[in-house]
Amino acid sequence: MKYRAGVIFLISGLLLLWKPNMRVDLAIEQCLLFFMDNWPLLFVLLGIFLLQPKKKKSKPRKS
C-alpha cells in the first residue's frame, strides 16, 4: 500500500511539474481517447499482472 501511494505521488508530482496549470477535464479526455485507441494495451497489462509469481508466505519456524 505504501509503495502504491508513493507511485501515485511520484506520477502526480511529475505531471504537475511538467504542466502546473493543466486542466483536469482535458487530461481525463486525453487519457480516455488514448485508451480507446489502444485498448489492447489493457490485455498486455493484465497478462503481465497475471504472470507475476505469487509471493510465498514463509512458515513459522518450530523450535
TIRO-2110 file (N, C-alpha, C; in Angstrom, 1 decimal):
// TIRO-2110
0.8, -1.2, 0.0, N, 1, A
0.0, 0.0, 0.0, CA, 1, A
0.9, 1.3, 0.0, C, 1, A
1.9, 1.2, 0.8, N, 2, A
2.8, 2.4, 0.9, CA, 2, A
3.5, 2.6, -0.5, C, 2, A
3.9, 1.5, -1.1, N, 3, A
4.5, 1.6, -2.4, CA, 3, A
3.6, 2.2, -3.5, C, 3, A
2.4, 1.8, -3.5, N, 4, A
1.4, 2.3, -4.5, CA, 4, A
1.2, 3.8, -4.2, C, 4, A
1.0, 4.2, -3.0, N, 5, A
0.8, 5.6, -2.7, CA, 5, A
2.1, 6.4, -3.2, C, 5, A
3.2, 5.9, -3.0, N, 6, A
4.5, 6.5, -3.4, CA, 6, A
4.5, 6.7, -4.9, C, 6, A
4.0, 5.7, -5.7, N, 7, A
4.0, 5.7, -7.1, CA, 7, A
3.0, 6.8, -7.6, C, 7, A
1.8, 6.8, -6.9, N, 8, A
0.8, 7.8, -7.3, CA, 8, A
1.3, 9.2, -7.0, C, 8, A
2.0, 9.5, -5.9, N, 9, A
2.5, 10.8, -5.6, CA, 9, A
3.6, 11.2, -6.6, C, 9, A
4.4, 10.2, -6.9, N, 10, A
5.5, 10.4, -7.9, CA, 10, A
5.0, 10.9, -9.2, C, 10, A
4.0, 10.1, -9.8, N, 11, A
3.5, 10.5, -11.1, CA, 11, A
2.7, 11.8, -11.1, C, 11, A
1.9, 12.0, -10.0, N, 12, A
1.2, 13.3, -10.0, CA, 12, A
2.1, 14.5, -9.8, C, 12, A
3.2, 14.3, -9.0, N, 13, A
4.2, 15.4, -8.9, CA, 13, A
4.9, 15.7, -10.2, C, 13, A
5.3, 14.6, -10.9, N, 14, A
5.9, 14.9, -12.2, CA, 14, A
5.0, 15.6, -13.2, C, 14, A
3.7, 15.2, -13.2, N, 15, A
2.7, 15.8, -14.1, CA, 15, A
2.6, 17.3, -13.7, C, 15, A
2.5, 17.6, -12.4, N, 16, A
2.3, 19.0, -12.0, CA, 16, A
3.6, 19.8, -12.3, C, 16, A
4.8, 19.2, -12.2, N, 17, A
6.0, 19.9, -12.6, CA, 17, A
6.0, 20.2, -14.1, C, 17, A
5.5, 19.2, -14.9, N, 18, A
5.6, 19.4, -16.3, CA, 18, A
4.6, 20.4, -16.8, C, 18, A
3.4, 20.3, -16.3, N, 19, A
2.3, 21.3, -16.7, CA, 19, A
1.6, 21.7, -15.4, C, 19, A
2.1, 22.8, -14.8, N, 20, A
1.5, 23.2, -13.5, CA, 20, A
0.0, 23.7, -13.6, C, 20, A
-0.3, 24.2, -14.8, N, 21, A
-1.7, 24.8, -14.9, CA, 21, A
-2.5, 24.1, -15.9, C, 21, A
-2.4, 22.7, -16.0, N, 22, A
-3.2, 22.0, -16.9, CA, 22, A
-4.6, 21.8, -16.4, C, 22, A
-5.5, 21.6, -17.3, N, 23, A
-6.9, 21.4, -17.0, CA, 23, A
-7.2, 20.0, -16.8, C, 23, A
-7.8, 19.6, -15.7, N, 24, A
-8.0, 18.2, -15.4, CA, 24, A
-9.0, 17.6, -16.4, C, 24, A
-10.0, 18.3, -16.8, N, 25, A
-11.0, 17.7, -17.7, CA, 25, A
-10.4, 17.4, -19.0, C, 25, A
-9.5, 18.2, -19.5, N, 26, A
-8.8, 17.9, -20.8, CA, 26, A
-7.8, 16.7, -20.6, C, 26, A
-7.2, 16.6, -19.5, N, 27, A
-6.3, 15.5, -19.2, CA, 27, A
-7.1, 14.2, -19.2, C, 27, A
-8.2, 14.2, -18.5, N, 28, A
-9.0, 13.0, -18.5, CA, 28, A
-9.5, 12.6, -19.9, C, 28, A
-9.9, 13.6, -20.6, N, 29, A
-10.4, 13.3, -22.0, CA, 29, A
-9.3, 12.7, -22.9, C, 29, A
-8.1, 13.3, -22.7, N, 30, A
-6.9, 12.7, -23.5, CA, 30, A
-6.6, 11.3, -23.1, C, 30, A
-6.7, 11.0, -21.8, N, 31, A
-6.5, 9.6, -21.3, CA, 31, A
-7.5, 8.7, -21.9, C, 31, A
-8.8, 9.1, -21.9, N, 32, A
-9.8, 8.2, -22.4, CA, 32, A
-9.6, 8.0, -23.9, C, 32, A
-9.3, 9.0, -24.6, N, 33, A
-9.0, 8.9, -26.1, CA, 33, A
-7.8, 7.9, -26.3, C, 33, A
-6.8, 8.0, -25.5, N, 34, A
-5.6, 7.1, -25.6, CA, 34, A
-6.0, 5.7, -25.4, C, 34, A
-6.9, 5.4, -24.3, N, 35, A
-7.3, 4.0, -24.0, CA, 35, A
-8.3, 3.5, -25.1, C, 35, A
-9.1, 4.4, -25.6, N, 36, A
-10.0, 4.0, -26.7, CA, 36, A
-9.2, 3.6, -27.9, C, 36, A
-8.1, 4.3, -28.2, N, 37, A
-7.3, 3.9, -29.4, CA, 37, A
-6.4, 2.7, -29.2, C, 37, A
-6.0, 2.5, -27.9, N, 38, A
-5.0, 1.5, -27.6, CA, 38, A
-5.6, 0.5, -26.6, C, 38, A
-6.8, 0.1, -26.8, N, 39, A
-7.5, -0.8, -25.8, CA, 39, A
-6.8, -2.2, -25.7, C, 39, A
-6.1, -2.7, -26.7, N, 40, A
-5.3, -4.0, -26.5, CA, 40, A
-4.2, -3.9, -25.4, C, 40, A
-3.8, -2.7, -25.1, N, 41, A
-2.8, -2.5, -24.1, CA, 41, A
-3.3, -3.0, -22.7, C, 41, A
-4.6, -2.9, -22.5, N, 42, A
-5.2, -3.4, -21.3, CA, 42, A
-5.0, -4.9, -21.1, C, 42, A
-5.1, -5.7, -22.3, N, 43, A
-4.8, -7.1, -22.3, CA, 43, A
-3.3, -7.4, -21.9, C, 43, A
-2.4, -6.5, -22.4, N, 44, A
-1.0, -6.7, -22.2, CA, 44, A
-0.7, -6.5, -20.7, C, 44, A
-1.3, -5.4, -20.1, N, 45, A
-1.1, -5.1, -18.7, CA, 45, A
-1.7, -6.2, -17.8, C, 45, A
-2.8, -6.7, -18.2, N, 46, A
-3.5, -7.8, -17.4, CA, 46, A
-2.6, -9.1, -17.5, C, 46, A
-2.1, -9.4, -18.7, N, 47, A
-1.2, -10.5, -18.8, CA, 47, A
0.0, -10.4, -18.0, C, 47, A
0.7, -9.2, -18.0, N, 48, A
1.9, -9.0, -17.1, CA, 48, A
1.5, -9.2, -15.7, C, 48, A
0.4, -8.7, -15.2, N, 49, A
-0.1, -8.8, -13.9, CA, 49, A
-0.3, -10.3, -13.5, C, 49, A
-0.9, -11.0, -14.4, N, 50, A
-1.2, -12.4, -14.1, CA, 50, A
0.0, -13.3, -14.1, C, 50, A
1.1, -12.9, -14.9, N, 51, A
2.3, -13.7, -15.0, CA, 51, A
3.3, -13.5, -13.8, C, 51, A
3.1, -12.5, -13.0, N, 52, A
4.0, -12.3, -11.9, CA, 52, A
3.8, -13.4, -10.9, C, 52, A
5.0, -13.9, -10.4, N, 53, A
4.9, -15.0, -9.5, CA, 53, A
4.3, -14.5, -8.1, C, 53, A
3.5, -15.4, -7.5, N, 54, A
2.9, -15.0, -6.2, CA, 54, A
4.0, -15.1, -5.1, C, 54, A
3.9, -14.3, -4.2, N, 55, A
4.8, -14.3, -3.0, CA, 55, A
4.4, -15.4, -2.1, C, 55, A
5.3, -16.2, -1.7, N, 56, A
5.0, -17.3, -0.8, CA, 56, A
5.2, -16.8, 0.6, C, 56, A
4.2, -17.2, 1.4, N, 57, A
4.3, -16.9, 2.8, CA, 57, A
5.3, -17.9, 3.5, C, 57, A
6.2, -17.4, 4.3, N, 58, A
7.1, -18.3, 5.0, CA, 58, A
6.4, -18.9, 6.2, C, 58, A
6.6, -20.2, 6.4, N, 59, A
6.0, -20.8, 7.5, CA, 59, A
6.8, -20.5, 8.8, C, 59, A
6.1, -20.3, 9.9, N, 60, A
6.8, -20.0, 11.1, CA, 60, A
7.7, -21.2, 11.5, C, 60, A
8.9, -20.9, 12.0, N, 61, A
9.8, -22.0, 12.4, CA, 61, A
9.4, -22.6, 13.8, C, 61, A
9.5, -23.9, 13.9, N, 62, A
9.2, -24.5, 15.1, CA, 62, A
10.6, -24.8, 15.8, C, 62, A
10.7, -24.4, 17.1, N, 63, A
11.9, -24.6, 17.8, CA, 63, A
11.8, -25.7, 18.8, C, 63, A
END
